[in-house]
Amino acid sequence: HVGVKGRQLDPQLGGRFSIGGTVVGQQPRSLTWRQVKRSYDGDGLRVQAGGRYVVEGLRVDNVEDGISPFGDGFVGRGLYFTYIRDDCIENDAISGGVVADSLLDGCSMGLSERPSKGFRPTPPPAGETFTLDGVLLRLEPMPRDDAPDGLGNGQLFKWSRWANRLVLRNSVFLVERVSMNGRRSMRFPAGTTAENVTLVWTGPGSYPAPVPPGVRVTKDRSVWDAARSAWLTRHGYPVR
């Protein structure tokens, strides 16, 4: 089911505003990552726009990728994504932008800025950033036919040499397992700046990669649970 409505921003901004919308995938949740990628590859919302644009209050469940922005000036607010089988934010066109006050509650991969093979984007302007501010992001182990126990996930950030500089503020991340792509992939991108960020790690031992200044690591799952409950209540969703 899909429903999206939009209205024009202030003409001086030259952009658009998309409010609300619900996208629910109908494919079985038991399908593996490879099966979904082969047969149901697509985005909850793909936006191609010039200038500034805002997507607010979008609800997406059970799709391959949550949102794919194209064109600089993207702002996502109040996004609520669940059971995203690949990238919650597929920013493979390397757009500058901000995602704020959003709950990404079940991602195989968090934020991607790694273009597909054969695609060479224009390098971003010097100083361009992609910011997560007030974002709750959980990596969820999902069916994988290449995982020893049948479940696996990727990492928080899938990066490349074309990517923006990553800025993190006032956010909470939950990671339960080592990425299927190995421990090295769990590193934060070089040059990341962070302020008031908590990483909840519930796997064995210590988080298997270094974290930048401004990121605190804890094994206390209740930190995530409390932040998630508060977000759902504030946005009018039932707490389950």
Secondary structure, 3 states (H helix, E strand, C coil): CEEEEEEECCCCCCCEEEEEEEEECCCCCCCCHHHHHHHCCCEEEEEECCCCEEEECCEEECCCEEEEEECCCEEEECCEEEEEEEEEEECCCCCCEEEEEEEEEEEEEEEECCCCCCCCCCCCCCCCEEEEEEEEEEECCEECCCCCCCEECCCCEECCCCCCEEEEECCEEEECCCCCCCHHHHCCCCCCEEECEEEEECCCCCCCCCCCCCEEEECCHHHHHHHHHHHHHHCCCCCC
